[in-house]
Amino acid sequence: MKSLAKRITKITPSATLSISAKAKELKKKGIDIIDFGVGEPDFDTPSFIKNAAICAIKEGFTKYTPPSGIRELKEAVVEKFKKDNNLDYTVEQIAISCGAKHALYNCILALCNPKDEVIVFSPYWVSYLEMIKLVDAIPVIVKTKEADNFLPNIKTIESVITKRTKAIIINSPSNPTGCVFSEKILKEIAEIAIKYDLWIISDEVYEKIIFDSANHISIASLDKKIKSQTVVVNAVSKTYSMTGWRIGYIAGPSELIKAIDNIQSHSTSNPTSISQKAALAALNGPGEEIYKMRKEFQIRRDFLVSQLQDFKDVSFLKPQGAFYLFLNISKFFGKKAKNKILKNSLDVTEYLLEEAKVAVVPGSAFGDENYIRISFATSLEKIKKGVENIKTLLSTIF
């Protein structure tokens, strides 16, 4: 039998999904597992959105649509960008995709040639590197530190730029750290992108889940020049608790959007017709549900922070957005837990799952071995029990 394509050997499975799968298997066996690994809101999709989908089915809106989405949904996205981000686009500069992940992959596929380099800030969302490798491009990692609020050092970014550098990926609010990029850092990144003629791929899927005085700014809104070099990716997934509906959207120069339209015409044909109608209702609907979810996320974040801030041997950045807390557990490395020496974040993750019955994601999946990611996209009751289990177990390690 002929071997598989070499590009497949370069990628690794999503750690977030694999941890979630392990937790589900244990639950099937009757074991009570608290899942802090999940990367989706635990709220139900609002009723008015579900009703729009039901209406679409009843009205027979179940056929193919244009590859990059229906015009009325694109128009709603145009209005969203204008209202929320002070960005002016035309419908020709918008593509609807099968989720933000699909939009990001199509964007990287359309922009990158083999051996092109894409700068990614670590800790990073798990799929960036795999997408880059799938198109035979090269991820270039710029590490960030908790002490710097996980914001990149501009001089470090500039030091890794070569003739092959094609793009910089920004994720704000960040998965997994919860950091939000300030206007100052965005302006500095924009200056570098303009200086070296680089694309900016701005992943903004968590923009509505933001806390305290933090302010989400889209880098494309800074000026016309950087907007012309920026691709903005977003989705209804996190904002409206519509992860399974698989609708994302992308805004950028019309030439790039046309290329993405062409890619989708030969790969997915089109985003699901029914889900597009649901997304249209979401974008045009009232904002009360968004506010309620964000408020609940903040209550959960505040509780989690209050329980961990005085816990010895761990540290973290107080999340400014998204629904994750990135916990530094490196002080436990080299210590004995039962009959095993904890060597890395995966060891700690497995130990917590087996002994504390809590599922988290190892920091190695995000490019930083010293951490684990805790998702607070679950009930306050489960967070209370889960964080207590974690603290109790880790307190036994010396």
C-alpha positions as a Markdown table, in Angstrom:
| # | Residue | x | y | z |
|---|---|---|---|---|
| 1 | Met | 0.0 | 0.0 | 0.0 |
| 2 | Lys | 1.2 | 3.5 | -0.9 |
| 3 | Ser | 2.1 | 5.7 | 2.1 |
| 4 | Leu | 0.1 | 8.7 | 3.3 |
| 5 | Ala | 1.1 | 12.3 | 2.3 |
| 6 | Lys | 4.1 | 13.5 | 4.3 |
| 7 | Arg | 2.2 | 16.7 | 5.4 |
| 8 | Ile | -0.1 | 14.5 | 7.5 |
| 9 | Thr | 2.8 | 13.3 | 9.6 |
| 10 | Lys | 3.6 | 16.9 | 10.5 |
| 11 | Ile | 0.4 | 17.5 | 12.4 |
| 12 | Thr | -0.7 | 16.3 | 15.9 |
| 13 | Pro | -4.3 | 15.8 | 17.1 |
| 14 | Ser | -6.0 | 18.6 | 19.1 |
| 15 | Ala | -5.1 | 18.1 | 22.7 |
| 16 | Thr | -8.2 | 20.0 | 23.9 |
| 17 | Leu | -10.5 | 17.5 | 22.0 |
| 18 | Ser | -8.5 | 14.5 | 23.1 |
| 19 | Ile | -8.6 | 15.5 | 26.8 |
| 20 | Ser | -12.4 | 16.1 | 26.5 |
| 21 | Ala | -12.8 | 12.7 | 24.9 |
| 22 | Lys | -10.9 | 11.0 | 27.8 |
| 23 | Ala | -13.1 | 12.8 | 30.3 |
| 24 | Lys | -16.3 | 11.7 | 28.4 |
| 25 | Glu | -15.0 | 8.1 | 28.4 |
| 26 | Leu | -14.5 | 8.2 | 32.2 |
| 27 | Lys | -18.0 | 9.7 | 32.6 |
| 28 | Lys | -19.5 | 6.8 | 30.6 |
| 29 | Lys | -17.9 | 4.4 | 33.2 |
| 30 | Gly | -19.9 | 6.2 | 35.9 |
| 31 | Ile | -17.0 | 8.3 | 37.2 |
| 32 | Asp | -17.9 | 11.9 | 38.1 |
| 33 | Ile | -15.4 | 14.0 | 36.1 |
| 34 | Ile | -15.4 | 17.8 | 36.2 |
| 35 | Asp | -14.4 | 19.0 | 32.7 |
| 36 | Phe | -12.3 | 22.1 | 32.7 |
| 37 | Gly | -10.9 | 21.2 | 29.3 |
| 38 | Val | -13.8 | 22.2 | 27.1 |
| 39 | Gly | -13.5 | 25.2 | 24.8 |
| 40 | Glu | -17.1 | 26.1 | 24.3 |
| 41 | Pro | -19.8 | 28.0 | 26.3 |
| 42 | Asp | -22.0 | 25.7 | 28.4 |
| 43 | Phe | -25.1 | 27.8 | 27.7 |
| 44 | Asp | -27.8 | 26.8 | 25.3 |
| 45 | Thr | -28.1 | 28.6 | 22.0 |
| 46 | Pro | -30.7 | 31.4 | 22.5 |
| 47 | Ser | -34.2 | 30.4 | 21.5 |
| 48 | Phe | -34.7 | 33.1 | 18.9 |
| 49 | Ile | -31.7 | 31.8 | 17.0 |
| 50 | Lys | -33.0 | 28.2 | 17.1 |
| 51 | Asn | -36.4 | 29.3 | 16.0 |
| 52 | Ala | -34.8 | 31.0 | 12.9 |
| 53 | Ala | -33.2 | 27.7 | 12.0 |
| 54 | Ile | -36.5 | 25.9 | 12.4 |
| 55 | Cys | -38.2 | 28.4 | 10.2 |
| 56 | Ala | -35.5 | 28.0 | 7.6 |
| 57 | Ile | -36.2 | 24.2 | 7.5 |
| 58 | Lys | -39.9 | 24.6 | 7.3 |
| 59 | Glu | -39.6 | 27.2 | 4.5 |
| 60 | Gly | -37.3 | 24.8 | 2.5 |
| 61 | Phe | -34.1 | 26.8 | 2.9 |
| 62 | Thr | -32.2 | 23.5 | 2.7 |
| 63 | Lys | -30.3 | 23.8 | -0.6 |
| 64 | Tyr | -26.9 | 24.9 | -1.8 |
| 65 | Thr | -26.0 | 28.6 | -1.2 |
| 66 | Pro | -23.2 | 30.6 | -2.8 |
| 67 | Pro | -19.8 | 29.1 | -1.7 |
| 68 | Ser | -18.9 | 32.0 | 0.6 |
| 69 | Gly | -22.4 | 32.5 | 2.0 |
| 70 | Ile | -25.7 | 34.3 | 1.4 |
| 71 | Arg | -25.7 | 38.0 | 0.7 |
| 72 | Glu | -28.0 | 38.9 | 3.5 |
| 73 | Leu | -25.7 | 37.3 | 6.1 |
| 74 | Lys | -22.7 | 39.1 | 4.6 |
| 75 | Glu | -24.6 | 42.4 | 4.9 |
| 76 | Ala | -25.3 | 41.6 | 8.5 |
| 77 | Val | -21.5 | 41.0 | 9.0 |
| 78 | Val | -20.7 | 44.3 | 7.3 |
| 79 | Glu | -23.1 | 46.0 | 9.8 |
| 80 | Lys | -21.5 | 44.2 | 12.7 |
| 81 | Phe | -18.0 | 45.3 | 11.8 |
| 82 | Lys | -19.2 | 48.9 | 11.4 |
| 83 | Lys | -21.1 | 49.0 | 14.7 |
| 84 | Asp | -18.7 | 47.0 | 16.9 |
| 85 | Asn | -15.3 | 47.6 | 15.4 |
| 86 | Asn | -15.6 | 50.9 | 13.4 |
| 87 | Leu | -14.6 | 49.0 | 10.2 |
| 88 | Asp | -16.1 | 49.6 | 6.8 |
| 89 | Tyr | -16.3 | 46.7 | 4.4 |
| 90 | Thr | -18.3 | 45.8 | 1.4 |
| 91 | Val | -20.0 | 42.4 | 0.9 |
| 92 | Glu | -17.3 | 41.6 | -1.6 |
| 93 | Gln | -14.8 | 41.7 | 1.3 |
| 94 | Ile | -16.7 | 39.2 | 3.4 |
| 95 | Ala | -16.8 | 35.4 | 3.3 |
| 96 | Ile | -18.9 | 33.1 | 5.5 |
| 97 | Ser | -17.2 | 29.8 | 6.4 |
| 98 | Cys | -17.9 | 26.6 | 8.3 |
| 99 | Gly | -16.6 | 28.1 | 11.6 |
| 100 | Ala | -13.7 | 30.4 | 12.4 |
| 101 | Lys | -11.3 | 27.4 | 12.3 |
| 102 | His | -12.3 | 26.9 | 8.6 |
| 103 | Ala | -11.9 | 30.6 | 7.9 |
| 104 | Leu | -8.4 | 30.6 | 9.4 |
| 105 | Tyr | -7.3 | 27.5 | 7.5 |
| 106 | Asn | -8.6 | 28.9 | 4.2 |
| 107 | Cys | -6.9 | 32.2 | 4.9 |
| 108 | Ile | -3.5 | 30.5 | 5.5 |
| 109 | Leu | -4.0 | 28.3 | 2.5 |
| 110 | Ala | -4.8 | 31.3 | 0.3 |
| 111 | Leu | -1.9 | 33.4 | 1.6 |
| 112 | Cys | 1.0 | 31.0 | 2.1 |
| 113 | Asn | 3.4 | 29.2 | -0.3 |
| 114 | Pro | 5.6 | 26.3 | 0.8 |
| 115 | Lys | 8.4 | 27.5 | 3.2 |
| 116 | Asp | 6.7 | 30.9 | 3.8 |
| 117 | Glu | 7.0 | 31.8 | 7.5 |
| 118 | Val | 4.2 | 32.8 | 9.8 |
| 119 | Ile | 4.9 | 34.4 | 13.2 |
| 120 | Val | 2.8 | 33.0 | 16.0 |
| 121 | Phe | 2.9 | 34.2 | 19.7 |
| 122 | Ser | 3.3 | 31.5 | 22.3 |
| 123 | Pro | 1.2 | 30.5 | 24.2 |
| 124 | Tyr | -0.9 | 30.0 | 21.1 |
| 125 | Trp | -4.2 | 28.3 | 20.2 |
| 126 | Val | -3.5 | 24.7 | 19.4 |
| 127 | Ser | -4.5 | 24.7 | 15.7 |
| 128 | Tyr | -2.4 | 27.6 | 14.4 |
| 129 | Leu | 0.7 | 25.6 | 14.1 |
| 130 | Glu | -1.0 | 22.6 | 12.5 |
| 131 | Met | -2.8 | 24.8 | 9.9 |
| 132 | Ile | 0.5 | 26.4 | 8.9 |
| 133 | Lys | 2.3 | 23.0 | 8.6 |
| 134 | Leu | -0.6 | 21.6 | 6.6 |
| 135 | Val | 0.1 | 24.1 | 3.8 |
| 136 | Asp | 3.8 | 23.4 | 4.0 |
| 137 | Ala | 4.6 | 26.8 | 5.5 |
| 138 | Ile | 6.8 | 27.2 | 8.6 |
| 139 | Pro | 5.5 | 28.5 | 12.0 |
| 140 | Val | 8.0 | 30.8 | 13.7 |
| 141 | Ile | 7.3 | 31.0 | 17.5 |
| 142 | Val | 7.8 | 34.2 | 19.5 |
| 143 | Lys | 7.5 | 33.4 | 23.2 |
| 144 | Thr | 5.7 | 35.7 | 25.6 |
| 145 | Lys | 5.9 | 35.8 | 29.4 |
| 146 | Glu | 3.3 | 36.0 | 32.2 |
| 147 | Ala | 5.3 | 38.8 | 33.7 |
| 148 | Asp | 4.6 | 40.8 | 30.5 |
| 149 | Asn | 0.9 | 39.9 | 30.5 |
| 150 | Phe | 1.7 | 37.5 | 27.7 |
| 151 | Leu | 2.1 | 40.4 | 25.3 |
| 152 | Pro | 4.9 | 40.0 | 22.7 |
| 153 | Asn | 8.1 | 42.0 | 22.7 |
| 154 | Ile | 8.3 | 44.1 | 19.6 |
| 155 | Lys | 12.1 | 43.8 | 19.3 |
| 156 | Thr | 11.8 | 40.1 | 19.4 |
| 157 | Ile | 9.2 | 40.0 | 16.7 |
| 158 | Glu | 11.4 | 42.1 | 14.5 |
| 159 | Ser | 14.4 | 39.9 | 15.2 |
| 160 | Val | 12.7 | 36.8 | 13.7 |
| 161 | Ile | 11.5 | 38.5 | 10.5 |
| 162 | Thr | 13.2 | 37.2 | 7.3 |
| 163 | Lys | 12.6 | 37.4 | 3.6 |
| 164 | Arg | 10.3 | 34.5 | 3.9 |
| 165 | Thr | 8.0 | 36.0 | 6.6 |
| 166 | Lys | 4.5 | 36.2 | 5.2 |
| 167 | Ala | 2.2 | 36.9 | 8.1 |
| 168 | Ile | 1.7 | 37.5 | 11.9 |
| 169 | Ile | -1.2 | 35.8 | 13.7 |
| 170 | Ile | -2.9 | 37.8 | 16.5 |
| 171 | Asn | -5.4 | 36.3 | 18.9 |
| 172 | Ser | -7.1 | 38.8 | 21.2 |
| 173 | Pro | -8.7 | 38.1 | 23.6 |
| 174 | Ser | -6.4 | 35.1 | 23.8 |
| 175 | Asn | -7.0 | 31.4 | 24.0 |
| 176 | Pro | -5.4 | 30.1 | 26.3 |
| 177 | Thr | -4.1 | 33.1 | 28.4 |
| 178 | Gly | -7.1 | 35.4 | 28.5 |
| 179 | Cys | -4.9 | 38.4 | 27.7 |
| 180 | Val | -6.2 | 41.3 | 25.7 |
| 181 | Phe | -3.8 | 43.2 | 23.3 |
| 182 | Ser | -3.6 | 46.9 | 24.2 |
| 183 | Glu | -3.9 | 49.7 | 21.6 |
| 184 | Lys | -0.2 | 50.4 | 22.1 |
| 185 | Ile | 1.0 | 46.9 | 21.3 |
| 186 | Leu | -1.4 | 46.7 | 18.3 |
| 187 | Lys | 0.0 | 49.9 | 16.9 |
| 188 | Glu | 3.6 | 48.6 | 17.3 |
| 189 | Ile | 2.7 | 45.3 | 15.6 |
| 190 | Ala | 1.0 | 47.3 | 12.8 |
| 191 | Glu | 4.1 | 49.4 | 12.3 |
| 192 | Ile | 6.2 | 46.3 | 11.8 |
| 193 | Ala | 3.7 | 44.7 | 9.5 |
| 194 | Ile | 3.7 | 47.9 | 7.3 |
| 195 | Lys | 7.4 | 48.2 | 7.4 |
| 196 | Tyr | 8.0 | 44.6 | 6.2 |
| 197 | Asp | 4.9 | 44.3 | 4.1 |
| 198 | Leu | 3.4 | 41.5 | 6.2 |
| 199 | Trp | -0.2 | 40.2 | 6.5 |
| 200 | Ile | -1.9 | 40.3 | 9.8 |
| 201 | Ile | -4.3 | 37.5 | 10.6 |
| 202 | Ser | -6.5 | 38.7 | 13.5 |
| 203 | Asp | -8.5 | 36.0 | 15.3 |
| 204 | Glu | -11.2 | 37.9 | 17.3 |
| 205 | Val | -13.6 | 35.1 | 18.2 |
| 206 | Tyr | -13.7 | 36.0 | 21.9 |
| 207 | Glu | -14.2 | 39.8 | 21.4 |
| 208 | Lys | -17.5 | 39.9 | 23.3 |
| 209 | Ile | -16.2 | 37.9 | 26.2 |
| 210 | Ile | -14.2 | 40.6 | 28.0 |
| 211 | Phe | -13.9 | 41.7 | 31.6 |
| 212 | Asp | -13.4 | 44.7 | 33.8 |
| 213 | Ser | -11.9 | 47.8 | 32.0 |
| 214 | Ala | -10.4 | 45.7 | 29.2 |
| 215 | Asn | -11.2 | 47.0 | 25.7 |
| 216 | His | -11.2 | 45.0 | 22.6 |
| 217 | Ile | -9.7 | 46.8 | 19.6 |
| 218 | Ser | -9.4 | 45.3 | 16.1 |
| 219 | Ile | -6.0 | 46.0 | 14.7 |
| 220 | Ala | -7.6 | 46.6 | 11.3 |
| 221 | Ser | -9.4 | 49.7 | 12.7 |
| 222 | Leu | -6.2 | 51.5 | 13.5 |
| 223 | Asp | -5.8 | 53.0 | 10.0 |
| 224 | Lys | -6.4 | 52.3 | 6.3 |
| 225 | Lys | -3.0 | 51.0 | 5.6 |
| 226 | Ile | -3.0 | 48.3 | 8.2 |
| 227 | Lys | -6.6 | 47.4 | 7.3 |
| 228 | Ser | -5.5 | 46.7 | 3.7 |
| 229 | Gln | -3.0 | 44.1 | 5.1 |
| 230 | Thr | -5.2 | 42.6 | 7.7 |
| 231 | Val | -7.6 | 39.6 | 7.6 |
| 232 | Val | -10.2 | 39.7 | 10.5 |
| 233 | Val | -11.6 | 36.3 | 11.5 |
| 234 | Asn | -14.6 | 36.0 | 13.8 |
| 235 | Ala | -17.6 | 33.7 | 14.4 |
| 236 | Val | -21.0 | 33.3 | 16.1 |
| 237 | Ser | -19.6 | 30.3 | 18.0 |
| 238 | Lys | -18.5 | 31.8 | 21.3 |
| 239 | Thr | -20.5 | 35.0 | 21.3 |
| 240 | Tyr | -23.9 | 33.2 | 20.8 |
| 241 | Ser | -23.0 | 29.8 | 22.1 |
| 242 | Met | -23.3 | 28.3 | 18.6 |
| 243 | Thr | -20.2 | 26.2 | 18.4 |
| 244 | Gly | -21.9 | 23.2 | 16.8 |
| 245 | Trp | -23.7 | 25.4 | 14.1 |
| 246 | Arg | -20.3 | 26.0 | 12.4 |
| 247 | Ile | -20.5 | 29.5 | 11.1 |
| 248 | Gly | -17.5 | 31.8 | 11.0 |
| 249 | Tyr | -16.8 | 34.8 | 8.9 |
| 250 | Ile | -13.8 | 36.6 | 7.5 |
| 251 | Ala | -13.1 | 40.1 | 6.3 |
| 252 | Gly | -10.3 | 41.3 | 4.1 |
| 253 | Pro | -9.2 | 42.6 | 0.7 |
| 254 | Ser | -11.6 | 41.5 | -2.0 |
| 255 | Glu | -8.9 | 39.7 | -3.9 |
| 256 | Leu | -8.2 | 37.4 | -0.9 |
| 257 | Ile | -11.9 | 36.9 | -0.3 |
| 258 | Lys | -12.4 | 35.9 | -3.9 |
| 259 | Ala | -9.7 | 33.3 | -3.5 |
| 260 | Ile | -11.3 | 31.9 | -0.4 |
| 261 | Asp | -14.6 | 31.8 | -2.2 |
| 262 | Asn | -12.9 | 29.7 | -4.9 |
| 263 | Ile | -11.3 | 27.4 | -2.3 |
| 264 | Gln | -14.7 | 26.8 | -0.6 |
| 265 | Ser | -16.4 | 26.1 | -3.9 |
| 266 | His | -14.1 | 23.1 | -4.3 |
| 267 | Ser | -13.9 | 21.9 | -0.7 |
| 268 | Thr | -17.1 | 22.6 | 1.3 |
| 269 | Ser | -19.4 | 23.9 | -1.4 |
| 270 | Asn | -21.0 | 26.3 | 1.1 |
| 271 | Pro | -21.6 | 26.8 | 4.8 |
| 272 | Thr | -24.8 | 25.0 | 6.0 |
| 273 | Ser | -27.8 | 26.9 | 4.7 |
| 274 | Ile | -29.8 | 26.4 | 7.9 |
| 275 | Ser | -27.0 | 27.6 | 10.1 |
| 276 | Gln | -26.5 | 30.7 | 8.0 |
| 277 | Lys | -30.1 | 31.7 | 8.7 |
| 278 | Ala | -29.5 | 31.1 | 12.4 |
| 279 | Ala | -26.4 | 33.2 | 12.3 |
| 280 | Leu | -28.3 | 36.0 | 10.5 |
| 281 | Ala | -30.8 | 36.0 | 13.4 |
| 282 | Ala | -28.0 | 36.1 | 15.9 |
| 283 | Leu | -26.2 | 39.1 | 14.4 |
| 284 | Asn | -29.5 | 41.0 | 13.9 |
| 285 | Gly | -31.0 | 40.0 | 17.2 |
| 286 | Pro | -31.0 | 41.6 | 20.7 |
| 287 | Gly | -27.8 | 41.7 | 22.7 |
| 288 | Glu | -29.3 | 40.7 | 26.1 |
| 289 | Glu | -28.2 | 37.1 | 25.8 |
| 290 | Ile | -24.6 | 38.1 | 25.1 |
| 291 | Tyr | -24.6 | 40.4 | 28.2 |
| 292 | Lys | -26.0 | 37.6 | 30.4 |
| 293 | Met | -23.4 | 35.1 | 29.3 |
| 294 | Arg | -20.6 | 37.6 | 29.7 |
| 295 | Lys | -21.8 | 38.5 | 33.2 |
| 296 | Glu | -21.9 | 34.9 | 34.2 |
| 297 | Phe | -18.4 | 34.3 | 32.8 |
| 298 | Gln | -17.1 | 37.2 | 34.9 |
| 299 | Ile | -18.7 | 35.8 | 38.1 |
| 300 | Arg | -17.0 | 32.4 | 37.4 |
| 301 | Arg | -13.7 | 34.1 | 36.6 |
| 302 | Asp | -13.8 | 36.1 | 39.8 |
| 303 | Phe | -14.5 | 33.1 | 41.9 |
| 304 | Leu | -11.7 | 31.0 | 40.2 |
| 305 | Val | -9.2 | 33.9 | 40.7 |
| 306 | Ser | -10.2 | 34.3 | 44.4 |
| 307 | Gln | -9.6 | 30.6 | 45.0 |
| 308 | Leu | -6.3 | 30.4 | 43.3 |
| 309 | Gln | -4.6 | 33.8 | 44.0 |
| 310 | Asp | -3.4 | 32.7 | 47.5 |
| 311 | Phe | -2.6 | 29.1 | 46.6 |
| 312 | Lys | 1.1 | 28.6 | 47.0 |
| 313 | Asp | 3.3 | 27.3 | 44.2 |
| 314 | Val | 1.1 | 28.5 | 41.3 |
| 315 | Ser | 0.8 | 31.7 | 39.4 |
| 316 | Phe | -1.4 | 33.1 | 36.6 |
| 317 | Leu | -2.5 | 36.2 | 34.7 |
| 318 | Lys | -5.9 | 37.3 | 35.7 |
| 319 | Pro | -7.9 | 36.7 | 32.5 |
| 320 | Gln | -9.1 | 39.9 | 30.8 |
| 321 | Gly | -11.2 | 38.0 | 28.3 |
| 322 | Ala | -12.2 | 34.6 | 26.9 |
| 323 | Phe | -13.1 | 31.9 | 29.5 |
| 324 | Tyr | -9.7 | 30.4 | 30.3 |
| 325 | Leu | -7.2 | 30.7 | 33.1 |
| 326 | Phe | -3.6 | 29.7 | 32.3 |
| 327 | Leu | -2.1 | 28.3 | 35.5 |
| 328 | Asn | 1.6 | 28.0 | 36.0 |
| 329 | Ile | 2.2 | 24.6 | 37.7 |
| 330 | Ser | 6.0 | 24.3 | 36.9 |
| 331 | Lys | 7.0 | 24.3 | 40.6 |
| 332 | Phe | 5.5 | 20.8 | 40.9 |
| 333 | Phe | 7.9 | 19.4 | 38.2 |
| 334 | Gly | 10.4 | 17.0 | 39.6 |
| 335 | Lys | 8.2 | 16.2 | 42.6 |
| 336 | Lys | 6.7 | 12.8 | 43.4 |
| 337 | Ala | 3.0 | 12.2 | 43.1 |
| 338 | Lys | 2.1 | 8.7 | 44.3 |
| 339 | Asn | 4.6 | 6.5 | 42.5 |
| 340 | Lys | 5.4 | 8.9 | 39.7 |
| 341 | Ile | 7.7 | 11.9 | 39.2 |
| 342 | Leu | 5.8 | 14.8 | 37.6 |
| 343 | Lys | 8.1 | 15.8 | 34.7 |
| 344 | Asn | 5.8 | 18.1 | 32.6 |
| 345 | Ser | 2.4 | 19.6 | 32.1 |
| 346 | Leu | 1.0 | 16.3 | 30.6 |
| 347 | Asp | 2.0 | 14.4 | 33.7 |
| 348 | Val | 0.2 | 17.0 | 35.9 |
| 349 | Thr | -2.8 | 16.9 | 33.6 |
| 350 | Glu | -3.0 | 13.1 | 33.8 |
| 351 | Tyr | -2.5 | 13.1 | 37.5 |
| 352 | Leu | -5.4 | 15.6 | 38.0 |
| 353 | Leu | -7.7 | 13.6 | 35.8 |
| 354 | Glu | -6.9 | 10.3 | 37.5 |
| 355 | Glu | -6.7 | 11.4 | 41.1 |
| 356 | Ala | -8.7 | 14.7 | 41.4 |
| 357 | Lys | -11.2 | 13.7 | 38.7 |
| 358 | Val | -10.7 | 17.0 | 36.9 |
| 359 | Ala | -9.9 | 17.4 | 33.2 |
| 360 | Val | -7.6 | 20.3 | 32.2 |
| 361 | Val | -5.4 | 20.8 | 29.1 |
| 362 | Pro | -1.6 | 20.6 | 29.3 |
| 363 | Gly | 0.2 | 23.8 | 28.5 |
| 364 | Ser | 2.4 | 21.8 | 26.0 |
| 365 | Ala | -0.5 | 21.9 | 23.6 |
| 366 | Phe | -0.3 | 25.7 | 23.6 |
| 367 | Gly | 3.5 | 25.9 | 23.4 |
| 368 | Asp | 4.3 | 26.5 | 27.0 |
| 369 | Glu | 5.1 | 23.4 | 29.1 |
| 370 | Asn | 4.9 | 25.2 | 32.4 |
| 371 | Tyr | 1.1 | 25.7 | 32.4 |
| 372 | Ile | -2.2 | 24.0 | 32.3 |
| 373 | Arg | -5.4 | 25.6 | 30.9 |
| 374 | Ile | -8.5 | 25.7 | 33.0 |
| 375 | Ser | -11.7 | 26.5 | 31.2 |
| 376 | Phe | -14.4 | 28.2 | 33.3 |
| 377 | Ala | -17.1 | 27.5 | 30.6 |
| 378 | Thr | -19.0 | 25.4 | 33.1 |
| 379 | Ser | -21.3 | 25.9 | 36.1 |
| 380 | Leu | -20.1 | 27.8 | 39.2 |
| 381 | Glu | -21.0 | 24.7 | 41.2 |
| 382 | Lys | -18.6 | 22.5 | 39.2 |
| 383 | Ile | -16.0 | 25.2 | 39.3 |
| 384 | Lys | -16.2 | 25.3 | 43.1 |
| 385 | Lys | -15.8 | 21.5 | 43.3 |
| 386 | Gly | -13.2 | 21.2 | 40.6 |
| 387 | Val | -10.9 | 24.0 | 42.0 |
| 388 | Glu | -11.2 | 22.5 | 45.5 |
| 389 | Asn | -10.2 | 19.1 | 44.1 |
| 390 | Ile | -7.2 | 20.6 | 42.3 |
| 391 | Lys | -6.0 | 22.5 | 45.4 |
| 392 | Thr | -6.5 | 19.5 | 47.7 |
| 393 | Leu | -4.5 | 17.2 | 45.4 |
| 394 | Leu | -1.7 | 19.5 | 44.6 |
| 395 | Ser | -1.3 | 20.4 | 48.3 |
| 396 | Thr | -0.3 | 16.8 | 48.9 |
| 397 | Ile | 2.7 | 17.1 | 46.6 |
| 398 | Phe | 6.0 | 18.0 | 48.3 |
